Amino acid sequence: MKNILMSTAALAGLAFVAAAPARADEPALQLGLGGYISGYAVYADQDEVAGTDARNFDFRKDTEVHLNGEVALDNGITAGAHMEILADRADGAGTIEESYMYLSSAWGRVNFGEEDGAAYLLQVGAPSADDKVDGIRPVISGFGFNTVAGNVTGALSYAQDPTGYSNKLTYITPVFNGFQAAASYTPTVGFDQAGISGAVVTTAALAPAALTHEDAWEVAARYEGSFNAIDLALGAGYSMAEAVSAAAGTDDLEAWNVGANIGFGAFGVGAAYVESNNSLTGNFETESWVAGVDYTTGPYKLGASYLNQEQGFGAAGTDQEADRWTAGVVYEWGPGMTFRGAVQYQDISSLGGVAGTDTDGTQVTLGTQLEF
């Protein structure tokens, strides 16, 4: 009841602020078009998957259409809306990924709707070779590993996003001397079964039996500043959610992350750590740490990263560990246009010593991205 009253009060306050007098002749908010399209050729030399030959070469795409719009009012408030539509057939073309409204002013910003939570919005990740391949939330992979406990390993994410795009209320403070903080509240939460990322909770899935967790709170803080020739970025976040069911293997969720980046001249180095006790399938736990470095010269950025991720499923022989090494280059050949190439090696091993579950592979990706 306390959570309901707090959320109701927050929304009532937003409605009051938004209703503050503005000029009658001010234009209504009109949405503009944006987004990106990226296409890759991917070659992967990997161990067999489930006893069959895995395809070595294929094409991969990642496309989103963004609708954005905002209007600044005389009362000092900016009102806006943002929507992201997945435009690849493999993602279910036309699927809404994000859809939220926001209000911002000197007091900060409030998001309401289907959007990532505070922990992800302020998360500091490590430098990458190609963020589509080895970033915080990579989406391009030619690997088809299918190992123990039904865990599919390919594009390894270390994003702290346990509430995914579930409807939530988020407040983000202004930046004070480089510092910024944020907090989110998500009443109902749905999860995917492959990791700590959250899946969209649809209207049809809102029955209590379909939900795993509820009343999720997230807090995060970030600092960015420069000292002489050194650029520094620090971040940390914490998430918690109450389990809906008292059944065995369903526990309250907790996740946290820390990250740091240091830039000096053309060089950048950084590292991040993420841990979650997500217990969707037994005693499911995920622990990830990543380190990266990059060097920028003219339109070229060279990068490399290493990631280690351990996943525990609570059953003998099912825990596993993934090691990922990536190196590559990004070339900016025009405004919002880049060529990208990377080489990646992954090694997956069973921590329980189960025969036949260890696997590895190497992939080469060549692609381009156009932003519009």
C-alpha positions, 0 to 999 in steps of 0.5 A: 500500500505504501508503494501504491500511495507513493507512486500515486502521489508522484504521478499526481505531482507530475500532472499538477506540474504539467498543468501549469499555465502555458501560452495557448498559442504554443505548438503541440508536440510533434514527433520526428523520425530517427533511428539506425540500420546496421548490417553485418557479414558474420563468419563463425568457426565453432564447435558443433551445436547439439551434435549438428554442424553449425552454419559458419557464415550468415548475415546479421541486421539490427534496425530500429526506428525512433519517434522523438518529439518534445516541446518547451513551454513558457513555464520552464518545463519541456514535455516529450515522448520517445518510442523505439520500434524494432524493424528486423523481421527476426525481432518481430518487425514492428515490435515496440521496444520502448515507449515512454513520456517525459518531463524535464526542467531545472529540477531534473527529468521524469520518465514514465512508461516502457523504458530501461531503469535507473541502473542501466541508464547510468551504467558505466561500461568498459571500452569496446571493439564494436559495441554491437559485438562486445558492448554492454548489450551486444546484439550481433553474434554468429555463435550458436552455442547451446550448452548446459541447463538450456543456456544459450551463449552468443552475444554476452551481455553485462547490462544491469537491466533486470526490469527490462522495458516493463512500465516504470517511473524514473527520476533523474537528477540534473548534473551537479558538478559532474554528479548525477543520480537516478531512481526507478520504481517498477510495480510488475516485472517480467523476465526472460529465461536466458540471463539477467535481462528483462523481457517486455511484460505484455497485457496478456502476461499480467496474470499473477501466475505469469509474473516472477517479481514485483515492486522493483526499486533501482538506484544509480549514481554516475560521475563524469569530470576532467582533471588536467588531461584526464577524463574520468567516468565512474558509475554504480547501480543497485536493483531489488525486486520482491518475489511473487511466488514463495515456491522453491527457487524463487527468491527476491532479486538483487543486482548491482554494478560498478564501472570506471573509465579513464581517458587520457589523450587518444587512449581510453581504458575501463572496467566494469563488474555486474552481479545478480542473484536472479533465481528464475531457474533454480538458484540462478546467479550471474557474475560478470566482469569486463575490461577494455581499451581503445585508441582514437586517431582521426576517423579510426577507433581501435578497441579490444576487450575481455569479458568473463561471465559465470552463471550458476543454475543451482544444480550439480554440473550445470554451472558454467563459465564464459571467456570472451576476447574481442579486438576490432576497429571502427571507421567513421566514413561520414556523419552518423556512418561507420564501418566496423570490423572485429575478431572475437574468441569465446571459450565456454566451460562447465564448472561442474566438469560435465563431459561434452559441455565445453565448447569454443569458437572464433568469429569475424564480423564486418559491417556498417551502421547508418544513423538517421 
